[in-house]
Amino acid sequence: MRTQLTNRSNRRGTTALELALTGPLLLLLLIGVADFSRVFHHAVTLANAAGTADFYGARNVTHSGNTTAMKTVAATDAKDLASITTISGRFCRCPNSDTNVDCITGSCPASYKPRVYVSVQTTERFQPLVRYPGIPKGFTVGRTAYMRAQ
């Protein structure tokens, strides 16, 4: 009877030791998963904000030049993030060409008109919950969207 009690107390001690050794590792793993999901959430939110602002600017040629409104649309779409930086602009290209031309005075070969494009880049400085070895204390997460104006 005494040997059964001794075995139970040994098992309890072993379980407590295993928990003491693996507990911090499991906690670090849990915090790492939380940080990864936070980065993913920020990236998706920034991509949505860039896409929404880009869609606003691409509605027509008049909206494509209104960079202030595109920044406002992006900030409104990403309102749950602390602070985002938005860079928006427009550029023109000739069909079948990768070189930019002036949107007003630019001319294209074969009497084509330049096509107007809108670009919106959203970025945010991300701070992890915990300092991990090999990972910087903070880093920038960003997304860019391009769309042709109608």
C-alpha positions as MATLAB code, in Angstrom:
seq = 'MRTQLTNRSNRRGTTALELALTGPLLLLLLIGVADFSRVFHHAVTLANAAGTADFYGARNVTHSGNTTAMKTVAATDAKDLASITTISGRFCRCPNSDTNVDCITGSCPASYKPRVYVSVQTTERFQPLVRYPGIPKGFTVGRTAYMRAQ';
ca = [
       0.000    0.000    0.000;
       2.818    2.339    0.813;
       4.441    1.827   -2.604;
       1.272    2.989   -4.353;
       1.290    6.271   -2.396;
       4.949    6.815   -3.160;
       4.358    6.291   -6.900;
       1.479    8.808   -6.910;
       3.509   11.472   -5.185;
       6.379   10.861   -7.617;
       3.995   11.306  -10.555;
       2.710   14.564   -9.114;
       6.251   15.831   -8.734;
       7.115   14.793  -12.285;
       4.032   16.536  -13.664;
       4.858   19.731  -11.786;
       8.434   19.613  -13.094;
       7.266   19.067  -16.667;
       4.862   22.008  -16.387;
       7.595   24.212  -14.924;
       9.905   23.365  -17.827;
       7.383   23.561  -20.690;
       5.154   26.353  -19.341;
       7.392   29.275  -20.376;
       7.921   27.707  -23.795;
       4.178   27.302  -24.315;
       3.581   30.880  -23.154;
       6.191   32.192  -25.598;
       4.612   30.150  -28.373;
       1.170   31.542  -27.530;
       2.453   35.131  -27.572;
       4.210   34.435  -30.892;
       0.961   33.204  -32.424;
      -0.809   36.324  -31.135;
       1.880   38.584  -32.669;
       1.729   36.742  -35.993;
      -2.036   37.141  -36.139;
      -1.694   40.851  -35.279;
       0.795   41.339  -38.151;
      -1.535   39.464  -40.501;
      -4.489   41.612  -39.400;
      -2.489   44.824  -39.968;
      -1.347   43.665  -43.420;
      -4.882   42.780  -44.507;
      -6.267   46.056  -43.148;
      -3.557   48.048  -44.957;
      -4.231   46.160  -48.202;
      -7.954   46.884  -47.899;
      -7.320   50.565  -47.162;
      -4.976   50.895  -50.157;
      -7.465   49.115  -52.404;
     -10.415   51.215  -51.240;
      -8.518   54.485  -51.732;
      -7.264   53.256  -55.094;
     -10.796   52.376  -56.159;
     -11.940   55.865  -55.133;
      -9.186   57.509  -57.200;
      -9.824   55.279  -60.216;
     -13.528   56.123  -60.439;
     -12.758   58.862  -62.941;
      -9.913   61.091  -64.098;
     -11.021   63.955  -61.818;
     -10.812   61.766  -58.694;
      -7.416   60.421  -59.771;
      -5.833   63.811  -59.084;
      -7.460   64.258  -55.658;
      -4.713   62.723  -53.510;
      -6.039   64.328  -50.320;
      -9.388   62.563  -50.685;
      -7.631   59.254  -51.389;
      -5.606   59.649  -48.174;
      -8.793   60.396  -46.241;
     -10.520   57.321  -47.690;
      -7.556   55.123  -46.722;
      -7.433   56.536  -43.181;
     -11.191   56.010  -42.769;
     -10.969   52.432  -44.012;
      -8.092   51.621  -41.622;
      -9.506   53.441  -38.610;
      -8.829   50.508  -36.246;
      -5.052   50.866  -36.773;
      -3.159   53.376  -34.642;
      -1.595   55.505  -37.357;
      -1.097   54.801  -41.021;
       0.908   56.698  -43.580;
      -0.606   57.000  -47.044;
       1.144   58.046  -50.229;
      -1.138   58.431  -53.222;
      -0.611   59.676  -56.721;
      -1.389   59.274  -60.349;
       0.718   58.610  -63.395;
       0.133   58.111  -67.094;
       1.469   55.539  -69.541;
       1.070   54.886  -73.210;
      -0.612   51.616  -74.219;
       1.910   48.773  -74.653;
       4.629   50.753  -72.870;
       6.189   50.749  -69.417;
       7.456   54.330  -69.529;
       5.562   57.120  -67.823;
       4.482   60.201  -69.768;
       3.061   63.534  -68.632;
      -0.693   63.214  -68.098;
      -1.524   66.569  -69.702;
       1.050   67.178  -72.408;
       2.247   63.602  -72.995;
       1.780   62.061  -76.385;
       1.806   58.440  -77.402;
       2.680   56.827  -80.720;
      -0.071   56.054  -83.238;
      -2.258   58.848  -81.804;
      -3.184   56.894  -78.657;
      -4.122   58.839  -75.548;
      -2.106   58.254  -72.376;
      -3.826   55.978  -69.863;
      -4.250   57.344  -66.340;
      -3.331   55.118  -63.387;
      -3.706   55.627  -59.646;
      -1.369   54.260  -56.996;
      -1.899   54.207  -53.232;
       0.652   52.963  -50.711;
      -0.303   52.477  -47.061;
       2.244   51.749  -44.337;
       2.281   51.436  -40.574;
       4.974   50.918  -37.964;
       4.292   47.615  -36.156;
       5.472   46.883  -32.603;
       5.458   43.231  -31.456;
       4.147   42.404  -27.985;
       7.474   40.859  -26.922;
      11.064   41.344  -28.072;
      12.068   38.175  -29.951;
      15.696   37.254  -30.662;
      16.551   37.950  -34.289;
      13.452   40.056  -34.940;
      13.693   43.861  -34.782;
      11.868   45.755  -32.032;
       9.560   47.307  -34.606;
       9.167   47.113  -38.370;
       7.082   48.627  -41.129;
       4.151   46.787  -42.673;
       2.865   48.157  -45.953;
       0.776   47.449  -49.021;
       0.460   49.136  -52.421;
      -2.428   49.107  -54.878;
      -2.488   50.193  -58.539;
      -5.538   50.688  -60.717;
      -6.335   52.265  -64.060;
      -8.678   55.266  -63.903;
     -11.943   54.971  -65.822;
];
